[in-house]
Amino acid sequence: MTPQEFFDWSLHASFIMVMVAVALGFIRLIKGPSLADRVVALDLMTVLIVAFCGLYALLSEVQAFLDVAIVLALIGFLATVAFARFIERKIIRAQDTKLAQSLMDEPPAEEPKP
């Protein structure tokens, strides 16, 4: 087997592995069970799509796909940060709601008599 044949074979095997990983990530995105699992699955799929762009750049020998991969990586990072802040705010809101509810459930303090 020549080095070029081995390179072509490994490139095609990598495409198959990336596509299987994207399918598994999509299943995790659908199944969940929590929002955090879905965010991690979405981040995984973004990284795998960046890998796909890199592999396609090697296969087609077109450098523009590397630029696409860089832009997708930046967008994926920003989306992950935005989702993390969304989850954090949701947790803080839930804690504030529980605190407000517990304050409403307490009987009012007796007013001092003069």
N, CA, C and O atoms as CSV, one atom per row, in Angstrom:
chain,resi,resn,atom,element,x,y,z
A,1,MET,N,N,0.854,-1.175,0.000
A,1,MET,CA,C,0.000,0.000,0.000
A,1,MET,C,C,0.901,1.239,0.000
A,1,MET,O,O,1.797,1.378,0.833
A,2,THR,N,N,0.644,2.115,-0.937
A,2,THR,CA,C,1.443,3.333,-1.029
A,2,THR,C,C,0.965,4.344,0.012
A,2,THR,O,O,-0.150,4.237,0.522
A,3,PRO,N,N,1.802,5.314,0.322
A,3,PRO,CA,C,1.375,6.334,1.297
A,3,PRO,C,C,0.121,7.094,0.860
A,3,PRO,O,O,-0.705,7.461,1.697
A,4,GLN,N,N,-0.023,7.331,-0.439
A,4,GLN,CA,C,-1.214,8.038,-0.924
A,4,GLN,C,C,-2.468,7.192,-0.743
A,4,GLN,O,O,-3.517,7.717,-0.369
A,5,GLU,N,N,-2.375,5.897,-1.002
A,5,GLU,CA,C,-3.518,5.013,-0.799
A,5,GLU,C,C,-3.904,4.946,0.677
A,5,GLU,O,O,-5.083,4.963,1.028
A,6,PHE,N,N,-2.879,4.868,1.538
A,6,PHE,CA,C,-3.152,4.839,2.974
A,6,PHE,C,C,-3.804,6.142,3.427
A,6,PHE,O,O,-4.726,6.123,4.242
A,7,PHE,N,N,-3.329,7.277,2.903
A,7,PHE,CA,C,-3.913,8.579,3.235
A,7,PHE,C,C,-5.373,8.644,2.792
A,7,PHE,O,O,-6.231,9.088,3.555
A,8,ASP,N,N,-5.660,8.210,1.577
A,8,ASP,CA,C,-7.042,8.217,1.078
A,8,ASP,C,C,-7.938,7.316,1.921
A,8,ASP,O,O,-9.052,7.695,2.282
A,9,TRP,N,N,-7.434,6.104,2.235
A,9,TRP,CA,C,-8.212,5.177,3.049
A,9,TRP,C,C,-8.499,5.766,4.434
A,9,TRP,O,O,-9.629,5.690,4.916
A,10,SER,N,N,-7.484,6.349,5.073
A,10,SER,CA,C,-7.673,6.913,6.413
A,10,SER,C,C,-8.593,8.131,6.376
A,10,SER,O,O,-9.343,8.371,7.323
A,11,LEU,N,N,-8.542,8.892,5.303
A,11,LEU,CA,C,-9.425,10.049,5.163
A,11,LEU,C,C,-10.884,9.609,5.051
A,11,LEU,O,O,-11.757,10.204,5.683
A,12,HIS,N,N,-11.154,8.587,4.262
A,12,HIS,CA,C,-12.514,8.084,4.117
A,12,HIS,C,C,-12.999,7.425,5.410
A,12,HIS,O,O,-14.169,7.554,5.772
A,13,ALA,N,N,-12.112,6.727,6.098
A,13,ALA,CA,C,-12.479,6.135,7.394
A,13,ALA,C,C,-12.804,7.234,8.409
A,13,ALA,O,O,-13.714,7.084,9.224
A,14,SER,N,N,-12.066,8.321,8.353
A,14,SER,CA,C,-12.332,9.451,9.255
A,14,SER,C,C,-13.684,10.081,8.966
A,14,SER,O,O,-14.409,10.444,9.892
A,15,PHE,N,N,-14.031,10.216,7.690
A,15,PHE,CA,C,-15.357,10.731,7.332
A,15,PHE,C,C,-16.460,9.860,7.922
A,15,PHE,O,O,-17.443,10.371,8.459
A,16,ILE,N,N,-16.294,8.549,7.821
A,16,ILE,CA,C,-17.308,7.632,8.354
A,16,ILE,C,C,-17.422,7.784,9.869
A,16,ILE,O,O,-18.528,7.845,10.405
A,17,MET,N,N,-16.275,7.847,10.564
A,17,MET,CA,C,-16.307,7.976,12.025
A,17,MET,C,C,-16.938,9.297,12.465
A,17,MET,O,O,-17.679,9.337,13.447
A,18,VAL,N,N,-16.644,10.370,11.741
A,18,VAL,CA,C,-17.226,11.672,12.091
A,18,VAL,C,C,-18.735,11.646,11.868
A,18,VAL,O,O,-19.484,12.181,12.685
A,19,MET,N,N,-19.188,11.041,10.792
A,19,MET,CA,C,-20.622,10.982,10.535
A,19,MET,C,C,-21.351,10.126,11.568
A,19,MET,O,O,-22.461,10.467,11.980
A,20,VAL,N,N,-20.740,9.020,11.991
A,20,VAL,CA,C,-21.341,8.198,13.044
A,20,VAL,C,C,-21.418,8.990,14.343
A,20,VAL,O,O,-22.423,8.929,15.051
A,21,ALA,N,N,-20.361,9.733,14.658
A,21,ALA,CA,C,-20.358,10.543,15.877
A,21,ALA,C,C,-21.409,11.647,15.813
A,21,ALA,O,O,-22.039,11.950,16.826
A,22,VAL,N,N,-21.610,12.254,14.646
A,22,VAL,CA,C,-22.653,13.275,14.504
A,22,VAL,C,C,-24.032,12.653,14.727
A,22,VAL,O,O,-24.888,13.255,15.376
A,23,ALA,N,N,-24.245,11.459,14.194
A,23,ALA,CA,C,-25.534,10.782,14.382
A,23,ALA,C,C,-25.764,10.471,15.861
A,23,ALA,O,O,-26.870,10.666,16.366
A,24,LEU,N,N,-24.738,9.992,16.558
A,24,LEU,CA,C,-24.873,9.708,17.990
A,24,LEU,C,C,-25.104,10.986,18.794
A,24,LEU,O,O,-25.887,10.995,19.745
A,25,GLY,N,N,-24.423,12.059,18.411
A,25,GLY,CA,C,-24.653,13.344,19.071
A,25,GLY,C,C,-26.064,13.847,18.845
A,25,GLY,O,O,-26.668,14.427,19.748
A,26,PHE,N,N,-26.596,13.633,17.655
A,26,PHE,CA,C,-27.965,14.047,17.363
A,26,PHE,C,C,-28.966,13.255,18.202
A,26,PHE,O,O,-29.968,13.799,18.666
A,27,ILE,N,N,-28.687,11.973,18.391
A,27,ILE,CA,C,-29.563,11.160,19.250
A,27,ILE,C,C,-29.544,11.703,20.674
A,27,ILE,O,O,-30.591,11.803,21.314
A,28,ARG,N,N,-28.349,12.058,21.180
A,28,ARG,CA,C,-28.261,12.627,22.530
A,28,ARG,C,C,-28.971,13.976,22.588
A,28,ARG,O,O,-29.579,14.312,23.604
A,29,LEU,N,N,-28.898,14.749,21.510
A,29,LEU,CA,C,-29.585,16.037,21.467
A,29,LEU,C,C,-31.095,15.849,21.567
A,29,LEU,O,O,-31.773,16.629,22.235
A,30,ILE,N,N,-31.617,14.838,20.921
A,30,ILE,CA,C,-33.055,14.578,20.948
A,30,ILE,C,C,-33.488,13.984,22.288
A,30,ILE,O,O,-34.480,14.424,22.868
A,31,LYS,N,N,-32.753,12.989,22.780
A,31,LYS,CA,C,-33.146,12.271,23.990
A,31,LYS,C,C,-32.968,13.101,25.263
A,31,LYS,O,O,-33.781,12.999,26.181
A,32,GLY,N,N,-31.948,13.894,25.325
A,32,GLY,CA,C,-31.722,14.663,26.550
A,32,GLY,C,C,-30.994,13.865,27.599
A,32,GLY,O,O,-29.904,13.384,27.286
A,33,PRO,N,N,-31.461,13.677,28.777
A,33,PRO,CA,C,-32.740,14.059,29.363
A,33,PRO,C,C,-32.746,15.484,29.912
A,33,PRO,O,O,-33.819,16.050,30.118
A,34,SER,N,N,-31.589,16.073,30.153
A,34,SER,CA,C,-31.589,17.420,30.725
A,34,SER,C,C,-31.124,18.436,29.677
A,34,SER,O,O,-30.616,18.082,28.614
A,35,LEU,N,N,-31.315,19.692,30.016
A,35,LEU,CA,C,-30.886,20.766,29.126
A,35,LEU,C,C,-29.369,20.779,28.978
A,35,LEU,O,O,-28.848,21.065,27.901
A,36,ALA,N,N,-28.667,20.471,30.056
A,36,ALA,CA,C,-27.200,20.433,29.991
A,36,ALA,C,C,-26.719,19.358,29.019
A,36,ALA,O,O,-25.754,19.579,28.288
A,37,ASP,N,N,-27.381,18.194,29.001
A,37,ASP,CA,C,-27.020,17.146,28.045
A,37,ASP,C,C,-27.212,17.626,26.615
A,37,ASP,O,O,-26.401,17.329,25.738
A,38,ARG,N,N,-28.271,18.356,26.388
A,38,ARG,CA,C,-28.538,18.859,25.036
A,38,ARG,C,C,-27.502,19.901,24.612
A,38,ARG,O,O,-27.090,19.932,23.452
A,39,VAL,N,N,-27.085,20.746,25.541
A,39,VAL,CA,C,-26.075,21.760,25.219
A,39,VAL,C,C,-24.746,21.092,24.897
A,39,VAL,O,O,-24.070,21.489,23.947
A,40,VAL,N,N,-24.363,20.087,25.672
A,40,VAL,CA,C,-23.112,19.373,25.409
A,40,VAL,C,C,-23.189,18.648,24.067
A,40,VAL,O,O,-22.212,18.638,23.318
A,41,ALA,N,N,-24.328,18.047,23.755
A,41,ALA,CA,C,-24.497,17.367,22.466
A,41,ALA,C,C,-24.392,18.353,21.308
A,41,ALA,O,O,-23.788,18.045,20.281
A,42,LEU,N,N,-24.973,19.523,21.470
A,42,LEU,CA,C,-24.888,20.537,20.421
A,42,LEU,C,C,-23.454,21.016,20.229
A,42,LEU,O,O,-23.016,21.232,19.099
A,43,ASP,N,N,-22.726,21.182,21.324
A,43,ASP,CA,C,-21.326,21.575,21.241
A,43,ASP,C,C,-20.503,20.478,20.567
A,43,ASP,O,O,-19.624,20.766,19.755
A,44,LEU,N,N,-20.789,19.228,20.905
A,44,LEU,CA,C,-20.096,18.104,20.274
A,44,LEU,C,C,-20.345,18.100,18.771
A,44,LEU,O,O,-19.419,17.904,17.984
A,45,MET,N,N,-21.590,18.315,18.374
A,45,MET,CA,C,-21.910,18.323,16.955
A,45,MET,C,C,-21.208,19.469,16.234
A,45,MET,O,O,-20.799,19.316,15.083
A,46,THR,N,N,-21.065,20.603,16.890
A,46,THR,CA,C,-20.346,21.727,16.287
A,46,THR,C,C,-18.886,21.371,16.056
A,46,THR,O,O,-18.334,21.648,14.992
A,47,VAL,N,N,-18.266,20.758,17.054
A,47,VAL,CA,C,-16.868,20.358,16.907
A,47,VAL,C,C,-16.718,19.321,15.797
A,47,VAL,O,O,-15.750,19.361,15.037
A,48,LEU,N,N,-17.657,18.407,15.701
A,48,LEU,CA,C,-17.584,17.388,14.655
A,48,LEU,C,C,-17.784,17.985,13.261
A,48,LEU,O,O,-17.173,17.521,12.298
A,49,ILE,N,N,-18.620,18.993,13.147
A,49,ILE,CA,C,-18.798,19.652,11.850
A,49,ILE,C,C,-17.537,20.418,11.467
A,49,ILE,O,O,-17.182,20.481,10.290
A,50,VAL,N,N,-16.854,21.002,12.458
A,50,VAL,CA,C,-15.566,21.647,12.192
A,50,VAL,C,C,-14.561,20.597,11.706
A,50,VAL,O,O,-13.803,20.848,10.770
A,51,ALA,N,N,-14.557,19.423,12.343
A,51,ALA,CA,C,-13.673,18.343,11.900
A,51,ALA,C,C,-14.016,17.905,10.481
A,51,ALA,O,O,-13.123,17.632,9.679
A,52,PHE,N,N,-15.299,17.839,10.174
A,52,PHE,CA,C,-15.731,17.477,8.822
A,52,PHE,C,C,-15.200,18.483,7.804
A,52,PHE,O,O,-14.720,18.100,6.736
A,53,CYS,N,N,-15.287,19.770,8.139
A,53,CYS,CA,C,-14.766,20.802,7.219
A,53,CYS,C,C,-13.259,20.644,7.016
A,53,CYS,O,O,-12.757,20.800,5.903
A,54,GLY,N,N,-12.542,20.333,8.100
A,54,GLY,CA,C,-11.105,20.113,7.980
A,54,GLY,C,C,-10.778,18.905,7.121
A,54,GLY,O,O,-9.862,18.951,6.300
A,55,LEU,N,N,-11.520,17.829,7.306
A,55,LEU,CA,C,-11.308,16.639,6.480
A,55,LEU,C,C,-11.629,16.920,5.016
A,55,LEU,O,O,-10.915,16.472,4.119
A,56,TYR,N,N,-12.708,17.665,4.781
A,56,TYR,CA,C,-13.068,17.972,3.402
A,56,TYR,C,C,-12.029,18.894,2.756
A,56,TYR,O,O,-11.779,18.805,1.553
A,57,ALA,N,N,-11.428,19.774,3.553
A,57,ALA,CA,C,-10.360,20.624,3.023
A,57,ALA,C,C,-9.163,19.774,2.607
A,57,ALA,O,O,-8.513,20.062,1.602
A,58,LEU,N,N,-8.869,18.722,3.381
A,58,LEU,CA,C,-7.786,17.824,2.986
A,58,LEU,C,C,-8.131,17.042,1.721
A,58,LEU,O,O,-7.287,16.857,0.845
A,59,LEU,N,N,-9.369,16.592,1.636
A,59,LEU,CA,C,-9.788,15.784,0.488
A,59,LEU,C,C,-9.819,16.606,-0.794
A,59,LEU,O,O,-9.312,16.169,-1.828
A,60,SER,N,N,-10.410,17.793,-0.729
A,60,SER,CA,C,-10.581,18.610,-1.935
A,60,SER,C,C,-9.397,19.521,-2.226
A,60,SER,O,O,-9.293,20.090,-3.313
A,61,GLU,N,N,-8.505,19.655,-1.247
A,61,GLU,CA,C,-7.336,20.537,-1.364
A,61,GLU,C,C,-7.731,21.993,-1.623
A,61,GLU,O,O,-7.028,22.724,-2.321
A,62,VAL,N,N,-8.868,22.401,-1.046
A,62,VAL,CA,C,-9.329,23.784,-1.137
A,62,VAL,C,C,-9.168,24.418,0.243
A,62,VAL,O,O,-9.761,23.956,1.218
A,63,GLN,N,N,-8.369,25.470,0.318
A,63,GLN,CA,C,-8.053,26.100,1.599
A,63,GLN,C,C,-9.237,26.850,2.208
A,63,GLN,O,O,-9.256,27.093,3.415
A,64,ALA,N,N,-10.212,27.214,1.402
A,64,ALA,CA,C,-11.352,28.000,1.891
A,64,ALA,C,C,-12.151,27.248,2.950
A,64,ALA,O,O,-12.769,27.875,3.810
A,65,PHE,N,N,-12.148,25.924,2.903
A,65,PHE,CA,C,-12.896,25.149,3.889
A,65,PHE,C,C,-12.279,25.264,5.280
A,65,PHE,O,O,-12.974,25.079,6.278
A,66,LEU,N,N,-10.995,25.564,5.357
A,66,LEU,CA,C,-10.369,25.801,6.665
A,66,LEU,C,C,-10.877,27.109,7.262
A,66,LEU,O,O,-11.049,27.208,8.477
A,67,ASP,N,N,-11.116,28.107,6.424
A,67,ASP,CA,C,-11.710,29.356,6.907
A,67,ASP,C,C,-13.120,29.118,7.433
A,67,ASP,O,O,-13.512,29.666,8.464
A,68,VAL,N,N,-13.871,28.300,6.716
A,68,VAL,CA,C,-15.222,27.945,7.164
A,68,VAL,C,C,-15.154,27.229,8.510
A,68,VAL,O,O,-15.971,27.492,9.392
A,69,ALA,N,N,-14.194,26.330,8.672
A,69,ALA,CA,C,-14.039,25.597,9.927
A,69,ALA,C,C,-13.723,26.545,11.081
A,69,ALA,O,O,-14.245,26.373,12.182
A,70,ILE,N,N,-12.883,27.534,10.840
A,70,ILE,CA,C,-12.536,28.497,11.894
A,70,ILE,C,C,-13.752,29.319,12.295
A,70,ILE,O,O,-13.991,29.536,13.483
A,71,VAL,N,N,-14.518,29.773,11.318
A,71,VAL,CA,C,-15.716,30.564,11.616
A,71,VAL,C,C,-16.738,29.717,12.381
A,71,VAL,O,O,-17.347,30.195,13.338
A,72,LEU,N,N,-16.925,28.472,11.965
A,72,LEU,CA,C,-17.852,27.590,12.678
A,72,LEU,C,C,-17.393,27.329,14.109
A,72,LEU,O,O,-18.219,27.252,15.018
A,73,ALA,N,N,-16.098,27.193,14.316
A,73,ALA,CA,C,-15.580,26.978,15.666
A,73,ALA,C,C,-15.852,28.192,16.551
A,73,ALA,O,O,-16.223,28.037,17.715
A,74,LEU,N,N,-15.673,29.384,16.017
A,74,LEU,CA,C,-15.956,30.596,16.790
A,74,LEU,C,C,-17.438,30.727,17.111
A,74,LEU,O,O,-17.803,31.070,18.235
A,75,ILE,N,N,-18.285,30.457,16.140
A,75,ILE,CA,C,-19.730,30.528,16.373
A,75,ILE,C,C,-20.160,29.472,17.385
A,75,ILE,O,O,-20.990,29.742,18.254
A,76,GLY,N,N,-19.601,28.279,17.275
A,76,GLY,CA,C,-19.922,27.220,18.232
A,76,GLY,C,C,-19.505,27.582,19.647
A,76,GLY,O,O,-20.234,27.298,20.598
A,77,PHE,N,N,-18.346,28.203,19.800
A,77,PHE,CA,C,-17.893,28.622,21.119
A,77,PHE,C,C,-18.840,29.670,21.699
A,77,PHE,O,O,-19.234,29.579,22.862
A,78,LEU,N,N,-19.201,30.654,20.896
A,78,LEU,CA,C,-20.105,31.699,21.382
A,78,LEU,C,C,-21.478,31.134,21.721
A,78,LEU,O,O,-22.098,31.564,22.693
A,79,ALA,N,N,-21.959,30.184,20.937
A,79,ALA,CA,C,-23.255,29.567,21.231
A,79,ALA,C,C,-23.200,28.784,22.539
A,79,ALA,O,O,-24.159,28.811,23.310
A,80,THR,N,N,-22.111,28.099,22.798
A,80,THR,CA,C,-21.974,27.349,24.049
A,80,THR,C,C,-21.946,28.286,25.244
A,80,THR,O,O,-22.562,28.003,26.272
A,81,VAL,N,N,-21.240,29.393,25.117
A,81,VAL,CA,C,-21.203,30.373,26.204
A,81,VAL,C,C,-22.589,30.970,26.434
A,81,VAL,O,O,-22.997,31.167,27.579
A,82,ALA,N,N,-23.309,31.257,25.361
A,82,ALA,CA,C,-24.658,31.816,25.496
A,82,ALA,C,C,-25.600,30.816,26.172
A,82,ALA,O,O,-26.388,31.196,27.038
A,83,PHE,N,N,-25.522,29.543,25.781
A,83,PHE,CA,C,-26.360,28.528,26.416
A,83,PHE,C,C,-26.013,28.376,27.892
A,83,PHE,O,O,-26.907,28.217,28.724
A,84,ALA,N,N,-24.733,28.423,28.224
A,84,ALA,CA,C,-24.325,28.295,29.627
A,84,ALA,C,C,-24.873,29.457,30.451
A,84,ALA,O,O,-25.336,29.253,31.573
A,85,ARG,N,N,-24.827,30.657,29.913
A,85,ARG,CA,C,-25.393,31.805,30.633
A,85,ARG,C,C,-26.905,31.679,30.770
A,85,ARG,O,O,-27.466,32.052,31.801
A,86,PHE,N,N,-27.566,31.159,29.748
A,86,PHE,CA,C,-29.008,30.941,29.810
A,86,PHE,C,C,-29.352,29.967,30.934
A,86,PHE,O,O,-30.266,30.213,31.721
A,87,ILE,N,N,-28.615,28.866,31.002
A,87,ILE,CA,C,-28.863,27.873,32.051
A,87,ILE,C,C,-28.587,28.477,33.428
A,87,ILE,O,O,-29.339,28.247,34.375
A,88,GLU,N,N,-27.509,29.247,33.535
A,88,GLU,CA,C,-27.168,29.871,34.819
A,88,GLU,C,C,-28.269,30.829,35.269
A,88,GLU,O,O,-28.658,30.825,36.436
A,89,ARG,N,N,-28.761,31.636,34.362
A,89,ARG,CA,C,-29.836,32.571,34.718
A,89,ARG,C,C,-31.121,31.837,35.082
A,89,ARG,O,O,-31.857,32.270,35.968
A,90,LYS,N,N,-31.389,30.733,34.403
A,90,LYS,CA,C,-32.573,29.942,34.716
A,90,LYS,C,C,-32.476,29.380,36.131
A,90,LYS,O,O,-33.469,29.368,36.859
A,91,ILE,N,N,-31.307,28.920,36.525
A,91,ILE,CA,C,-31.112,28.392,37.883
A,91,ILE,C,C,-31.253,29.500,38.910
A,91,ILE,O,O,-31.887,29.301,39.947
A,92,ILE,N,N,-30.672,30.668,38.640
A,92,ILE,CA,C,-30.767,31.789,39.576
A,92,ILE,C,C,-32.221,32.230,39.725
A,92,ILE,O,O,-32.671,32.515,40.835
A,93,ARG,N,N,-32.962,32.287,38.610
A,93,ARG,CA,C,-34.377,32.651,38.672
A,93,ARG,C,C,-35.170,31.646,39.495
A,93,ARG,O,O,-36.050,32.029,40.266
A,94,ALA,N,N,-34.867,30.370,39.336
A,94,ALA,CA,C,-35.566,29.340,40.096
A,94,ALA,C,C,-35.267,29.481,41.588
A,94,ALA,O,O,-36.161,29.295,42.414
A,95,GLN,N,N,-34.035,29.803,41.939
A,95,GLN,CA,C,-33.677,29.992,43.348
A,95,GLN,C,C,-34.370,31.223,43.917
A,95,GLN,O,O,-34.844,31.202,45.053
A,96,ASP,N,N,-34.430,32.289,43.136
A,96,ASP,CA,C,-35.117,33.496,43.596
A,96,ASP,C,C,-36.610,33.229,43.788
A,96,ASP,O,O,-37.209,33.732,44.739
A,97,THR,N,N,-37.206,32.453,42.908
A,97,THR,CA,C,-38.625,32.118,43.020
A,97,THR,C,C,-38.879,31.296,44.276
A,97,THR,O,O,-39.862,31.531,44.980
A,98,LYS,N,N,-38.002,30.331,44.567
A,98,LYS,CA,C,-38.153,29.527,45.776
A,98,LYS,C,C,-38.018,30.396,47.021
A,98,LYS,O,O,-38.764,30.212,47.984
A,99,LEU,N,N,-37.081,31.336,47.017
A,99,LEU,CA,C,-36.890,32.227,48.151
A,99,LEU,C,C,-38.116,33.101,48.341
A,99,LEU,O,O,-38.585,33.273,49.466
A,100,ALA,N,N,-38.638,33.649,47.268
A,100,ALA,CA,C,-39.829,34.497,47.366
A,100,ALA,C,C,-41.024,33.685,47.847
A,100,ALA,O,O,-41.823,34.168,48.649
A,101,GLN,N,N,-41.148,32.465,47.364
A,101,GLN,CA,C,-42.257,31.610,47.787
A,101,GLN,C,C,-42.139,31.277,49.273
A,101,GLN,O,O,-43.145,31.267,49.983
A,102,SER,N,N,-40.928,31.005,49.749
A,102,SER,CA,C,-40.759,30.681,51.169
A,102,SER,C,C,-41.048,31.896,52.042
A,102,SER,O,O,-41.553,31.752,53.156
A,103,LEU,N,N,-40.732,33.087,51.549
A,103,LEU,CA,C,-41.036,34.294,52.319
A,103,LEU,C,C,-42.541,34.545,52.367
A,103,LEU,O,O,-43.061,35.038,53.369
A,104,MET,N,N,-43.236,34.207,51.286
A,104,MET,CA,C,-44.688,34.402,51.256
A,104,MET,C,C,-45.406,33.383,52.138
A,104,MET,O,O,-46.476,33.669,52.674
A,105,ASP,N,N,-44.822,32.200,52.288
A,105,ASP,CA,C,-45.450,31.159,53.093
A,105,ASP,C,C,-45.318,31.401,54.596
A,105,ASP,O,O,-46.101,30.861,55.377
A,106,GLU,N,N,-44.344,32.199,55.007
A,106,GLU,CA,C,-44.160,32.455,56.436
A,106,GLU,C,C,-45.283,33.357,56.947
A,106,GLU,O,O,-45.708,34.277,56.248
A,107,PRO,N,N,-45.759,33.099,58.152
A,107,PRO,CA,C,-46.794,33.984,58.699
A,107,PRO,C,C,-46.192,35.361,58.992
A,107,PRO,O,O,-45.016,35.462,59.342
A,108,PRO,N,N,-46.972,36.389,58.853
A,108,PRO,CA,C,-46.425,37.730,59.108
A,108,PRO,C,C,-46.041,37.872,60.571
A,108,PRO,O,O,-46.682,37.316,61.462
A,109,ALA,N,N,-44.991,38.621,60.788
A,109,ALA,CA,C,-44.522,38.863,62.162
A,109,ALA,C,C,-45.549,39.729,62.894
A,109,ALA,O,O,-46.183,40.606,62.308
A,110,GLU,N,N,-45.688,39.458,64.172
A,110,GLU,CA,C,-46.630,40.260,64.970
A,110,GLU,C,C,-46.076,41.663,65.158
A,110,GLU,O,O,-44.885,41.866,65.391
A,111,GLU,N,N,-46.983,42.616,65.049
A,111,GLU,CA,C,-46.581,43.987,65.238
A,111,GLU,C,C,-46.482,44.269,66.734
A,111,GLU,O,O,-47.337,43.824,67.499
A,112,PRO,N,N,-45.481,44.982,67.154
A,112,PRO,CA,C,-45.370,45.310,68.574
A,112,PRO,C,C,-46.497,46.221,69.004
A,112,PRO,O,O,-46.874,47.140,68.277
A,113,LYS,N,N,-47.047,45.963,70.211
A,113,LYS,CA,C,-48.125,46.805,70.735
A,113,LYS,C,C,-47.521,47.926,71.551
A,113,LYS,O,O,-46.601,47.706,72.339
A,114,PRO,N,N,-48.038,49.131,71.362
A,114,PRO,CA,C,-47.476,50.273,72.129
A,114,PRO,C,C,-47.906,50.297,73.566
A,114,PRO,O,O,-47.512,51.192,74.314
